[in-house]
Amino acid sequence: MRTQIMSLLLVLSLGAGAQEDEPLQTYLREEMTAEDVESSTWEDVYDQLCYLSQHPFDLNTSSRSQLEDLPFLSAQQIEELMDYQYHYGPMKSLGELLMIRSLDEPRRRLLACVSYAGEAPKATFPRLSEILHDGHHELMASVRIPFQQKDDTCLGSPLRHWLRYQFNDGDYLKLGLVGSNDAGEPFFADGNRWGYDHYSYYLQLRGLGRLESLCLGHYRVSMGMGLVMNTQTSFGKVALLQTLGRSQTTLRAHASRTDNYLQGAAATIRLSRHFSLTGFFSYRPMDATLNKDGTIATILTTSYHRTQGEMAKKHNFYALKTGGSLLYTYHGLQLGLNTVYAHLSRRLKPNTALLYRRHYPQGRDFFNMSLSYGYTSARLSLNGETAIDKSGHLATINSASLLLGDNWSLMALQRFYSFRYASLDARSYSSGGRVQNESGIYLGLTWKPSPNLQLMAYTDYAYYAWARYRVPESSRAWDHLVQATFRHRHWNFFARYRLQQTDHRFRLSAEYEGSHGFSMLSQFDGCYLPDEQQARGRVATQRFTYQHRWLTLHLGLSYYHTDNYSSRVYLYENAPLYTYSVMQLYGEGFRWWLLARAAIGRRLTLSAKASGTDLDLQIRWKI
């Protein structure tokens, strides 16, 4: 009976559109692996893509840093886009993206979702009256109502709700305020006397003469390849093949509900044609679990304050962080000197009696310095960064990617992170999840034997010199993946197989995009874990989408069956804007969801999502 149910879900209605953000949904499904799903960085990626899809930017006025904000472009693609506009001037339409040879059709579709080709760029920064005239206000409110009973240990309501205000003129100015409460967190009570549990406020200016970017309030910084500072997105293993390991130094306003941000001021100044300087200063409260002597045992980034115990850990210390990056660029060559200094109001003192924590960062003061370097041409891209901490311990990462014609690309990445290297804000490519105690080699290949077919594969070997969580000695890990995507007219077929140590995971999907607003996805995910008593997990999913003028509907139904928690499976669901929805499923059962989005006129959008566990309601008003 179970086999019949799963087979029915797979073949149900094969033969029946794309919605306006379908390329973004496809990108998320194809890029995320199991580790990415459980990482908060992909929630940041989702928020960023949601924002860009609702506030597309003008390609003709975009800077290199704006293009580097896009998580799906490689260094060669960015270089070719900049070079094309330098030689041929502003684009008349996005149809000219066909002239960018390094852009494949999925990347062109993604760019069309988040950008447009506007009029010739203004020679100077516009007047305030022009900004106010061209910009628009946006107000969003969302609430999630659970169908389950309230946990009596929680301090607040079981409702999850947030409010977002933003003003944006598209190119030069962005400012806003976000307030949010997770389910169970108090509202105007019990430690949250100012209302929401979390607020994010921000102001960002771009293109103000030599001042390329200015951020006030909450913001994010990325420097080099992330060995000393990266509060933006990290490198997933599949996404790494798409971006070909590019480095970046960017500033971006933090408009998300996550806790990964800096608070204060940051700016990028163009010193000359080839030199730019980025500097930042941050001072903010942070959550921590304290030892009995008042020192910090663990720095927390979950931002949950639902119970008395969690509320007692809120804002237990302050962190001062400052630093900068001096960047030199010349005809594809890039050199950067990056520094970060951090001071904590309480001493960080992890429990070093646990062997895997023996070399975790300790103390009040931290200093890191790095040299980042790179060279990008039409076919070759070299990127790297080498960093030291205040004790001289080393971390280095280096990558090389090569485009062989229009159909082949090769990539190699090497990293060595000393088990003694200490940094509070490092986030880079890592199989073990930390920029510490890891060395390894990553090899990736992308091949397009035809315009419709793309094959991708990687193998990644990692060695851990020191003990890790639940591994009391040095260890090794090996990860392999093969992935195929075939697109033909209205059909997209996708297949992935991954072998990580002895664990097997795979995915098969078929997607149909009709011409009358109707699309359909059939997907099957499975895993086999021989080391976990030969545990198996599987989930079959059928999703339908219908779009007609002002109405968009998403319907999804899944059947899952796993032997235990270790064989859990993951399900990505459609959700209202800025609502990241990936479910971990284990046991046996059905999961369903229905999302309706209605655009009432040009200014008002209403969304509602019902599922087996909760109801999401959202209103969006553009002024």
C-alpha positions in Angstrom: 0.0 0.0 0.0 2.8 2.4 0.9 4.6 1.7 -2.4 1.3 2.4 -4.3 0.8 5.7 -2.5 4.4 6.8 -3.3 4.1 5.8 -7.0 0.7 7.6 -7.3 2.3 10.8 -6.0 5.1 10.6 -8.4 3.0 10.1 -11.6 0.0 12.1 -10.6 -1.2 14.4 -13.4 2.0 14.3 -15.5 1.1 16.6 -18.3 -0.2 19.8 -17.1 3.6 27.6 -15.8 5.6 29.2 -14.5 5.0 31.8 -11.9 7.0 35.0 -11.6 9.5 33.6 -9.1 9.8 30.1 -10.4 13.5 30.4 -11.3 14.3 31.4 -7.7 12.3 28.4 -6.3 14.1 26.1 -8.7 17.5 27.6 -7.7 16.8 26.9 -4.0 15.7 23.3 -4.7 18.7 22.5 -6.9 21.4 24.2 -4.8 20.5 23.1 -1.2 21.9 19.9 0.3 21.0 18.5 3.7 23.7 20.6 5.5 22.5 23.7 3.8 18.9 23.2 4.8 20.0 23.0 8.5 22.2 26.1 8.2 20.8 29.5 9.0 22.9 31.0 6.1 20.4 29.6 3.6 17.6 31.5 5.4 19.7 34.6 4.7 20.0 33.6 1.1 16.2 33.1 0.9 15.6 36.5 2.5 18.0 38.1 0.0 16.4 36.5 -3.0 12.9 37.5 -1.8 14.0 41.1 -1.4 15.6 41.2 -4.8 12.6 39.6 -6.5 10.4 42.3 -5.1 12.9 45.2 -5.6 14.8 44.4 -8.8 17.8 46.7 -9.4 18.9 48.4 -12.6 21.7 46.5 -14.3 22.8 49.7 -16.0 23.6 51.4 -12.7 24.8 48.4 -10.8 28.2 48.3 -9.3 30.5 45.3 -8.9 29.6 45.0 -5.2 25.9 44.8 -6.2 26.6 42.0 -8.6 28.7 40.3 -6.0 25.7 40.3 -3.7 24.0 37.8 -6.0 24.7 34.3 -4.7 24.4 32.6 -8.1 27.0 34.5 -10.2 30.6 33.4 -10.7 33.6 35.8 -10.9 33.8 35.3 -14.6 30.2 36.1 -15.2 30.5 39.3 -13.1 33.6 40.3 -15.0 32.0 39.7 -18.4 28.9 41.7 -17.4 31.0 44.6 -16.3 33.2 44.4 -19.4 30.2 44.2 -21.7 28.7 47.5 -20.4 32.1 49.1 -20.4 32.5 48.4 -24.2 28.9 48.7 -25.4 27.3 51.0 -22.9 23.9 50.6 -21.1 21.8 47.6 -22.1 18.6 48.4 -24.0 16.9 45.3 -22.7 17.7 42.1 -20.8 17.7 40.3 -24.1 21.3 41.5 -24.4 22.2 39.0 -21.7 22.3 36.5 -24.6 25.6 38.2 -25.6 27.2 37.2 -22.3 28.6 33.8 -23.3 29.3 32.7 -19.7 25.7 33.1 -18.7 23.6 30.0 -19.2 19.8 30.1 -19.6 19.1 29.4 -15.8 21.4 32.3 -14.9 19.7 34.6 -17.4 16.3 33.7 -16.0 17.6 34.4 -12.4 18.9 37.8 -13.4 15.6 38.6 -15.1 13.9 37.9 -11.7 16.1 40.3 -9.8 17.1 43.0 -12.3 16.0 45.1 -15.3 17.6 47.2 -17.9 16.7 50.8 -17.1 17.6 54.1 -18.7 21.1 55.5 -19.0 22.6 55.9 -15.5 22.6 59.3 -13.9 25.9 61.1 -13.9 25.6 62.3 -10.3 23.8 61.3 -7.2 20.1 62.4 -7.5 18.6 65.1 -5.3 16.5 64.0 -2.3 13.3 65.1 -4.0 14.1 62.8 -6.9 14.8 59.9 -4.6 11.5 60.5 -2.7 9.6 60.7 -6.0 11.1 57.6 -7.6 11.1 55.5 -4.4 8.2 53.8 -2.7 7.2 52.8 0.8 6.4 49.2 1.7 4.7 47.8 4.8 4.4 44.1 5.5 2.9 42.1 8.4 2.8 38.4 8.9 1.5 36.0 11.5 1.7 32.2 11.9 -1.1 30.6 13.8 -0.3 27.0 15.0 -2.9 24.3 15.2 -1.1 22.7 18.2 -1.7 23.6 21.8 0.5 26.1 23.5 3.6 25.0 25.5 2.9 26.0 29.1 6.7 26.7 29.7 6.7 29.5 27.1 6.4 33.1 28.3 4.4 34.4 25.3 1.7 33.6 22.8 2.1 30.6 20.4 1.8 33.1 17.5 4.8 33.8 15.4 4.5 37.3 13.9 6.6 40.1 12.4 6.3 43.5 10.9 8.5 45.1 8.2 8.7 48.7 6.9 11.0 49.7 4.1 11.6 52.6 1.8 13.6 51.9 -1.4 14.3 53.9 -4.5 15.8 50.9 -6.3 19.4 52.2 -6.8 20.6 54.7 -4.2 18.7 54.6 -0.9 17.3 51.8 1.3 16.0 52.2 4.8 13.8 50.2 7.0 12.7 48.6 10.3 11.9 44.9 11.0 10.3 43.7 14.3 9.8 40.0 14.9 8.6 37.5 17.6 9.1 33.7 17.4 6.4 31.5 18.7 6.4 31.6 22.5 8.3 34.8 22.9 6.6 37.6 25.1 5.3 40.7 23.4 5.3 43.9 25.5 6.0 41.8 28.6 8.6 39.7 30.5 11.8 41.3 29.2 10.4 42.6 26.0 8.9 45.8 27.3 9.5 47.5 23.9 7.3 45.1 22.0 9.0 42.7 19.7 11.8 40.4 20.8 14.0 41.3 17.9 14.4 44.6 16.0 16.5 45.3 12.9 16.9 48.9 11.6 19.0 50.0 8.8 20.0 52.7 6.3 22.0 52.1 3.2 23.3 54.7 0.6 25.0 53.7 -2.7 26.7 55.7 -5.4 27.3 58.9 -3.4 30.4 60.1 -5.4 33.5 58.4 -3.9 31.3 57.0 -1.2 30.3 53.7 -2.9 28.3 52.4 0.0 27.3 53.6 3.5 25.4 51.4 6.0 24.0 52.7 9.4 22.2 50.5 11.9 22.3 46.8 11.3 24.4 45.6 8.4 26.6 42.7 7.2 30.2 42.6 6.0 32.1 40.1 3.9 35.8 40.4 3.2 37.9 38.1 1.0 36.8 34.5 1.2 35.6 34.8 4.8 38.6 33.7 6.9 38.5 36.8 9.2 35.0 38.3 8.6 31.9 37.1 6.8 28.4 37.8 8.2 26.8 37.2 4.9 26.3 33.9 3.0 28.7 31.0 3.2 29.8 28.6 0.5 27.7 25.4 0.1 29.2 22.6 -1.9 26.8 22.7 -4.8 26.6 26.5 -4.8 30.4 26.6 -4.8 30.4 25.0 -8.3 28.1 27.7 -9.5 30.1 30.6 -8.2 33.4 28.9 -8.9 34.8 29.9 -5.5 34.8 33.7 -6.0 35.9 36.1 -3.3 34.2 39.4 -2.4 34.3 42.4 -0.2 30.8 43.8 0.2 28.5 45.7 2.6 24.8 45.1 2.8 22.0 46.3 5.1 20.6 43.6 7.4 16.9 43.4 6.7 16.5 39.9 8.0 15.1 38.4 11.2 18.2 36.3 11.8 20.8 37.2 14.5 23.9 37.3 12.2 24.6 41.0 11.9 26.7 43.9 13.0 25.4 47.1 14.6 26.9 50.6 14.0 28.3 52.0 10.8 30.2 50.8 7.8 31.4 52.4 4.6 33.2 51.7 1.3 35.1 54.6 -0.1 36.7 54.7 -3.6 40.2 56.2 -2.9 41.3 56.1 -6.6 40.6 54.2 -9.8 42.3 51.1 -8.4 42.0 51.5 -4.6 39.0 51.2 -2.3 38.7 51.1 1.5 36.0 49.4 3.5 35.8 50.1 7.2 33.2 49.2 9.9 32.5 49.7 13.6 30.0 47.7 15.6 28.9 47.5 19.2 25.9 45.3 20.1 24.5 43.1 22.8 24.6 39.3 22.3 23.2 36.2 23.9 25.3 33.8 25.9 25.3 30.9 28.3 27.3 31.9 31.3 29.6 29.9 33.6 29.2 30.2 37.4 32.0 32.7 37.5 30.2 35.0 35.1 32.4 34.2 32.1 30.9 33.1 28.7 30.6 29.4 28.2 28.9 29.6 24.8 27.9 32.5 22.4 24.4 31.9 21.2 23.0 32.9 17.8 19.6 31.1 17.8 17.9 34.3 19.1 15.2 32.3 20.8 13.7 33.8 24.1 10.7 31.7 24.7 11.2 30.4 28.3 12.7 31.8 31.5 15.9 29.9 30.8 16.3 31.3 27.3 15.3 34.8 28.4 18.1 34.6 31.1 20.6 34.2 28.3 19.4 37.3 26.4 22.0 40.1 26.0 24.4 38.8 28.6 27.4 40.6 27.1 28.4 43.2 24.6 30.7 42.8 21.6 32.8 45.6 20.1 34.1 44.7 16.6 35.9 47.0 14.2 38.1 46.5 11.1 38.4 47.1 7.5 39.7 46.1 4.1 42.0 47.9 1.7 41.4 46.6 -1.8 43.4 47.0 -5.0 42.0 46.0 -8.4 43.6 46.3 -11.8 42.5 44.5 -15.0 41.1 41.4 -13.2 43.8 41.4 -10.5 42.6 41.8 -6.9 44.6 42.2 -3.7 43.1 42.9 -0.3 44.5 43.5 3.2 41.8 42.7 5.8 41.8 43.2 9.5 39.3 42.6 12.3 39.6 43.4 16.1 37.0 42.2 18.6 36.6 42.9 22.3 34.0 41.2 24.5 32.7 42.7 27.7 33.0 39.3 29.4 35.7 36.7 29.0 35.0 33.8 26.6 35.8 30.6 28.5 34.4 27.5 26.9 34.5 24.1 28.7 37.9 22.9 27.6 37.6 19.7 29.6 35.6 18.5 26.6 38.4 17.4 24.2 36.7 18.8 21.0 36.4 22.3 22.7 40.1 22.4 23.8 41.1 24.9 21.1 37.9 26.9 20.8 38.4 30.7 20.9 39.1 32.0 24.4 39.6 35.4 26.1 38.3 38.9 25.7 40.3 40.3 22.8 40.7 38.8 19.3 42.6 40.0 16.3 42.7 38.5 12.8 44.5 39.7 9.7 44.5 38.3 6.2 45.7 38.9 2.7 43.2 38.0 0.0 44.2 37.7 -3.6 42.6 36.8 -7.0 42.8 37.1 -10.7 39.9 36.8 -13.1 39.9 36.6 -16.9 37.3 35.3 -19.4 38.5 31.7 -18.8 40.5 31.6 -15.6 39.7 32.6 -12.1 42.2 32.3 -9.2 41.1 33.2 -5.6 42.5 32.8 -2.2 43.0 34.2 1.3 45.6 33.5 4.0 44.9 34.6 7.5 46.5 34.6 11.0 45.1 35.2 14.4 46.7 37.1 17.2 48.8 34.1 18.2 50.1 33.6 14.7 48.0 30.5 13.9 47.2 30.0 10.2 44.2 29.5 8.0 44.3 29.5 4.2 41.9 28.8 1.4 42.8 28.8 -2.3 40.7 28.0 -5.4 41.3 27.8 -9.2 38.5 27.5 -11.8 38.9 27.1 -15.5 36.4 27.4 -18.3 37.2 25.1 -21.2 35.1 26.4 -24.0 31.5 27.1 -23.4 30.6 23.6 -22.2 33.2 22.6 -19.6 34.3 24.2 -16.3 36.8 22.7 -13.8 37.3 23.8 -10.2 39.8 22.9 -7.4 39.8 24.3 -3.9 42.3 23.7 -1.1 41.9 24.7 2.5 44.0 24.4 5.6 42.5 25.6 8.9 44.8 25.0 11.9 43.0 23.4 14.9 44.4 26.3 16.9 43.2 29.1 14.6 40.7 31.4 16.5 38.2 33.8 14.9 34.8 34.9 16.1 33.4 35.9 12.7 35.1 33.6 10.1 32.7 31.8 7.8 34.0 30.2 4.7 34.0 26.9 2.8 34.1 24.1 5.3 33.0 20.5 5.4 32.9 20.4 9.2 31.1 23.7 9.6 34.0 25.7 11.2 37.0 27.6 10.0 39.2 25.6 12.4 40.6 22.1 12.5 40.2 21.2 8.9 42.3 20.6 5.8 41.1 19.2 2.5 40.7 19.2 -1.3 37.6 19.9 -3.3 37.4 19.0 -7.0 34.4 20.0 -9.1 33.3 19.6 -12.7 30.5 21.1 -14.8 29.8 19.8 -18.3 27.1 20.8 -20.8 27.1 18.2 -23.5 24.1 20.0 -25.1 22.3 23.3 -24.5 19.6 21.4 -22.6 21.7 19.1 -20.5 24.0 20.0 -17.6 26.0 17.5 -15.5 27.8 18.5 -12.3 30.0 16.5 -10.0 32.3 17.1 -7.1 34.4 15.1 -4.7 35.6 16.5 -1.4 38.1 15.1 1.0 38.6 16.5 4.5 41.0 15.7 7.3 40.5 16.8 10.9 43.7 16.8 12.9 42.0 17.3 16.3 39.0 15.8 17.9 35.5 16.8 16.9 32.0 16.6 18.4 31.4 12.9 19.1 34.7 12.0 17.4 37.4 11.8 20.1 40.4 11.6 17.7 41.7 12.8 14.4 39.4 11.7 11.5 38.7 11.9 7.8 35.6 12.5 5.7 34.9 12.0 2.0 31.9 13.4 0.2 30.9 12.8 -3.5 28.0 14.1 -5.5 26.7 13.7 -9.1 23.9 15.9 -10.4 22.1 16.1 -13.8 19.6 18.7 -15.1 17.8 18.3 -18.4 15.6 21.1 -19.8 13.4 20.6 -22.9 10.7 23.1 -23.8 8.3 23.1 -20.9 10.0 20.2 -19.0 12.8 20.2 -16.4 14.2 16.9 -15.2 16.6 16.7 -12.2 18.6 13.9 -10.6 21.1 13.9 -7.8 23.0 11.2 -6.0 25.3 11.9 -3.0 27.6 9.6 -1.1 28.9 11.0 2.2 31.1 8.6 4.0 28.7 5.6 3.9 25.4 7.6 3.8 23.5 7.6 0.5 21.0 10.3 -0.5 19.3 10.9 -3.8 16.6 13.0 -5.5 14.6 12.7 -8.6 12.2 15.3 -9.9 10.2 16.2 -13.0 8.8 19.7 -13.4 6.4 21.0 -16.1 5.9 24.7 -16.8 2.8 25.2 -18.9 1.9 28.2 -21.0 -1.3 29.1 -19.2 0.0 29.8 -15.7 0.0 26.1 -14.7 3.1 24.3 -13.4 3.7 21.0 -11.7 6.5 19.3 -9.8 6.8 15.6 -9.0 9.8 14.8 -6.7 11.1 11.8 -4.8 13.9 12.0 -2.1 15.4 9.1 -0.4 18.3 8.1 1.9 20.0 4.9 3.0 22.3 4.8 6.1 24.0 1.4 6.5 25.8 2.5 9.7 22.5 3.4 11.4 21.1 -0.2 11.4 20.5 0.1 7.6 18.0 2.9 8.2 16.0 4.2 5.2 14.0 7.4 4.6 11.9 8.5 1.7 9.5 11.3 0.8 7.4 11.6 -2.4 6.1 15.1 -3.2 3.6 16.5 -5.7 3.2 20.2 -6.1 0.9 22.3 -8.4 1.1 26.0 -9.2 -1.5 28.0 -10.9 -1.2 31.7 -11.8 -3.9 33.8 -13.4 -3.6 37.6 -13.4 -4.0 38.7 -9.8 -4.2 35.2 -8.2 -1.4 32.6 -7.6 -2.1 29.2 -6.0 0.4 26.6 -4.8 -0.8 23.1 -3.7 1.6 20.5 -2.3 1.2 17.0 -0.9 3.9 14.7 0.5 4.1 11.2 1.9 7.1 10.4 4.0 8.4 7.3 5.8 11.7 7.1 7.7 13.0 4.4 10.0 14.4 6.8 12.6 15.5 10.4 13.2 18.9 9.9 11.5 17.2 8.9 8.3 15.1 12.1 8.3 14.2 13.7 5.0 13.8 17.4 4.1 10.9 19.1 2.3 11.1 22.6 0.8 7.7 24.2 0.7 6.3 27.3 -0.9 5.6 30.0 1.6 4.7 33.8 1.8 7.5 36.2 1.2 10.4 36.3 3.7 9.1 33.1 5.3 11.7 30.3 5.0 9.9 26.9 5.0 12.0 23.7 5.0 10.6 20.9 7.0 12.5 18.0 8.7 10.3 14.9 8.5 10.7 11.6 10.3 8.4 8.8 11.2 5.5 8.2 8.8 2.7 10.4 7.6 1.4 12.9 5.1 2.3 16.6 4.8 0.2 19.1 2.8 0.1 22.8 2.2 -1.9 25.3 0.2 -0.6 28.8 -0.5 -2.8 31.5 -2.1 -1.5 34.9 -3.1 -3.8 37.7 -4.3 -2.7 41.0 -5.8 -5.4 43.5 -5.2 -4.6 46.4 -7.5 -1.0 47.6 -7.8 -0.4 48.2 -4.1 -2.0 45.5 -2.0 -1.0 41.8 -1.8 -2.6 39.3 0.5 -1.1 35.8 1.1 -2.4 32.8 3.1 -0.8 29.4 3.6 -2.5 26.5 5.3 -0.7 23.3 6.2 -1.0 20.3 8.5 0.6 22.2 11.4 -0.2 25.9 11.1 -1.7 28.8 9.2 0.3 31.8 7.8 -1.3 35.1 7.0 0.5 38.0 5.3 -0.3 41.5 4.0 1.9 43.6 1.8 1.1 47.2 1.0 3.2 49.4 -1.3 2.7 53.1 -1.1 
